[in-house]
């Protein structure tokens, strides 16, 4: 059963075909993860952006800002894509609305789809500087996907603490499910795939 989101940010028809078919999953995953990010951020309201679960935690607004800035850094500095300058990344104003953050994150992600699709195996297997070590670009890309999932989970956790709806990303949540959803939450469910 395919995930269905209340709002689609990057449609399947917008996702270009990879020059190397084996690498199509990179492009597809990046578009899907962007849709998940937008789905979670859409649940936020303006009055929640300064919420922080602990005094030493980042506020939700700080998480959104970090997501946009750090994703650009990964793609520009480590992977080597041409990216907009840092000054143009964030929405205008001191306290932009949630929708402005979503629009920026999705627009920046959408622009990365074509270079992702154009990159070949040689490009992805090349080693590049990553902070104080060297790693293959494909490793850096997957590290970015995990980094984004981490920040998306932070926002989801904040939504739960705020007693708001947490949308599905990889499967149903306590708030959203559907006919045919089959989460693995019991031993019987885990046994189904055994030979």
PAKE-640099 format. One line per field, with one value per residue (C-alpha): residue number from 1; residue in one letter; chain; x, y, z. Coordinates in steps of 0.001 Angstrom, whole numbers, plus 500000, padded with zeros to 6 digits. Example, Ala and Ser with C-alpha at 12.3 -4.5 7.8 and 13.67 -1.06 7.14 Angstrom:
<atoms>
n = [1; 2]
res = [A; S]
chain = [A; A]
east = [512300; 513670]
north = [495500; 498940]
up = [507800; 507140]
</atoms>
This chain:
<atoms>
n = [1; 2; 3; 4; 5; 6; 7; 8; 9; 10; 11; 12; 13; 14; 15; 16; 17; 18; 19; 20; 21; 22; 23; 24; 25; 26; 27; 28; 29; 30; 31; 32; 33; 34; 35; 36; 37; 38; 39; 40; 41; 42; 43; 44; 45; 46; 47; 48; 49; 50; 51; 52; 53; 54; 55; 56; 57; 58; 59; 60; 61; 62; 63; 64; 65; 66; 67; 68; 69; 70; 71; 72; 73; 74; 75; 76; 77; 78; 79; 80; 81; 82; 83; 84; 85; 86; 87; 88; 89; 90; 91; 92; 93; 94; 95; 96; 97; 98; 99; 100; 101; 102; 103; 104; 105; 106; 107; 108; 109; 110; 111; 112; 113; 114; 115; 116; 117; 118; 119; 120; 121; 122; 123; 124; 125; 126; 127; 128; 129; 130; 131; 132; 133; 134; 135; 136; 137; 138; 139; 140; 141; 142; 143; 144; 145; 146; 147; 148; 149; 150; 151; 152; 153; 154; 155; 156; 157; 158; 159; 160; 161; 162; 163; 164; 165; 166; 167; 168; 169; 170; 171; 172; 173; 174; 175; 176; 177; 178; 179; 180; 181; 182; 183; 184; 185; 186; 187; 188; 189; 190; 191; 192; 193; 194; 195]
res = [X; X; X; X; X; X; X; X; X; X; X; X; X; X; X; X; X; X; X; X; X; X; X; X; X; X; X; X; X; X; X; X; X; X; X; X; X; X; X; X; X; X; X; X; X; X; X; X; X; X; X; X; X; X; X; X; X; X; X; X; X; X; X; X; X; X; X; X; X; X; X; X; X; X; X; X; X; X; X; X; X; X; X; X; X; X; X; X; X; X; X; X; X; X; X; X; X; X; X; X; X; X; X; X; X; X; X; X; X; X; X; X; X; X; X; X; X; X; X; X; X; X; X; X; X; X; X; X; X; X; X; X; X; X; X; X; X; X; X; X; X; X; X; X; X; X; X; X; X; X; X; X; X; X; X; X; X; X; X; X; X; X; X; X; X; X; X; X; X; X; X; X; X; X; X; X; X; X; X; X; X; X; X; X; X; X; X; X; X; X; X; X; X; X; X]
chain = [A; A; A; A; A; A; A; A; A; A; A; A; A; A; A; A; A; A; A; A; A; A; A; A; A; A; A; A; A; A; A; A; A; A; A; A; A; A; A; A; A; A; A; A; A; A; A; A; A; A; A; A; A; A; A; A; A; A; A; A; A; A; A; A; A; A; A; A; A; A; A; A; A; A; A; A; A; A; A; A; A; A; A; A; A; A; A; A; A; A; A; A; A; A; A; A; A; A; A; A; A; A; A; A; A; A; A; A; A; A; A; A; A; A; A; A; A; A; A; A; A; A; A; A; A; A; A; A; A; A; A; A; A; A; A; A; A; A; A; A; A; A; A; A; A; A; A; A; A; A; A; A; A; A; A; A; A; A; A; A; A; A; A; A; A; A; A; A; A; A; A; A; A; A; A; A; A; A; A; A; A; A; A; A; A; A; A; A; A; A; A; A; A; A; A]
east = [500000; 501480; 501675; 499246; 499863; 497287; 499523; 502107; 505047; 507036; 504910; 506159; 505959; 508437; 511069; 513521; 514859; 518431; 521064; 522181; 519044; 520721; 520852; 517169; 516556; 518660; 516377; 513189; 514234; 515249; 511871; 510036; 511967; 511212; 507507; 507727; 509480; 506800; 504076; 505401; 506124; 502600; 501200; 502917; 501177; 502811; 502412; 504401; 507601; 509268; 508410; 511338; 510908; 513743; 515677; 518784; 516847; 516513; 513203; 511122; 512054; 515747; 515264; 513619; 516406; 519098; 517436; 517492; 521013; 522645; 521060; 522503; 525904; 525854; 524979; 527294; 530364; 530467; 528646; 529717; 526435; 525943; 523700; 522334; 524334; 523575; 522081; 519210; 518239; 515927; 512520; 512521; 511866; 512694; 509763; 508625; 505490; 505651; 504524; 507515; 509932; 508132; 508211; 511964; 512832; 510776; 512039; 515654; 515022; 513208; 516238; 518493; 516515; 518075; 521710; 520881; 519485; 522413; 525149; 526720; 528348; 531817; 530541; 528856; 531801; 534354; 535689; 535198; 536068; 533410; 534240; 537602; 537478; 536962; 533922; 532301; 529666; 527032; 527845; 527478; 524127; 522734; 524118; 522115; 518936; 519420; 520186; 516930; 514986; 516483; 515295; 511899; 511591; 512519; 509615; 507301; 508288; 507525; 504130; 503394; 504398; 502163; 499363; 499037; 498631; 501772; 501406; 502556; 505931; 506849; 503621; 500630; 500887; 498701; 496830; 496636; 496074; 494225; 492694; 495474; 498112; 500107; 502567; 504873; 504016; 503532; 505513; 502870; 503420; 507180; 506829; 504945; 508097; 509723; 510217]
north = [500000; 503332; 506270; 509025; 512513; 515250; 517465; 516531; 518913; 517179; 514987; 511789; 513467; 516143; 513544; 513193; 509858; 509150; 508975; 505737; 503654; 501940; 505357; 506240; 505429; 508470; 510857; 509089; 508936; 512592; 513677; 511358; 512592; 516191; 515310; 513782; 516879; 519156; 516896; 517173; 520898; 521529; 520418; 523350; 526599; 530009; 530090; 526834; 527982; 529237; 526058; 524101; 520879; 521825; 525014; 523513; 522311; 524179; 525844; 524510; 527633; 526930; 523357; 524600; 527141; 524533; 522060; 524545; 525832; 522477; 520788; 523492; 523008; 519245; 519676; 522646; 522029; 518248; 516844; 519693; 520888; 524479; 525975; 529448; 531639; 531304; 534821; 533799; 530574; 531615; 533265; 537032; 538642; 537886; 535543; 534083; 531931; 528135; 528149; 530320; 527754; 524958; 526867; 527526; 523944; 522488; 524981; 524262; 520497; 520678; 522432; 519563; 516869; 517464; 517365; 514305; 512563; 513622; 512331; 509037; 506215; 507762; 510998; 509219; 506920; 509761; 510689; 514244; 516130; 515731; 517874; 516457; 513151; 511989; 509995; 508896; 511325; 508602; 508146; 511918; 511871; 509098; 510836; 513913; 511859; 510523; 514012; 515296; 512371; 513206; 516823; 515751; 513441; 516310; 518339; 515318; 514884; 518552; 518147; 515221; 517248; 520076; 517491; 518070; 515545; 513754; 512817; 509500; 509423; 505737; 504271; 504994; 507032; 507147; 509941; 508757; 505277; 503756; 500518; 498166; 499758; 496900; 498123; 495598; 496094; 492483; 489252; 487780; 490619; 490137; 486392; 486880; 487146; 484022; 481183]
up = [500000; 498942; 501290; 500479; 501747; 502234; 500117; 497508; 497212; 494457; 492222; 490590; 487187; 488367; 489262; 486356; 485172; 486241; 483522; 485184; 485911; 488869; 490574; 490114; 493770; 494777; 492895; 493947; 497602; 497712; 496275; 498677; 501704; 500691; 500533; 504008; 505337; 503882; 505249; 508805; 508593; 507267; 510631; 512363; 513228; 513555; 517335; 517654; 515953; 519135; 521069; 522461; 524464; 526820; 527558; 525927; 522864; 519598; 518944; 516072; 514061; 514676; 513435; 510217; 509661; 510324; 507946; 505068; 505745; 506455; 503438; 501195; 502834; 502219; 498541; 497860; 499999; 500215; 497172; 494875; 493356; 492293; 494972; 495677; 498043; 501750; 501882; 499588; 501355; 504152; 503888; 504418; 507780; 511383; 511953; 508618; 508581; 508377; 504738; 503773; 505222; 503392; 500090; 500403; 501386; 498533; 495930; 496864; 496780; 493439; 491896; 493036; 491213; 487778; 488992; 491085; 488003; 485801; 488120; 487086; 489006; 488736; 490268; 493179; 493940; 493991; 497398; 498616; 501804; 504487; 507512; 508643; 506681; 503092; 502007; 498759; 497526; 497708; 501410; 501940; 500124; 502338; 505409; 504290; 503931; 507467; 508773; 507272; 508761; 512158; 511982; 510680; 513690; 516022; 514634; 514884; 518518; 519181; 517501; 519804; 522876; 521647; 521377; 517661; 514873; 513737; 510072; 508609; 506914; 506549; 507838; 510039; 513222; 516312; 514497; 510896; 509502; 506555; 505374; 504356; 506577; 508045; 510675; 512289; 515943; 517062; 516955; 514627; 512183; 512371; 511676; 508406; 506315; 507724; 505217]
</atoms>
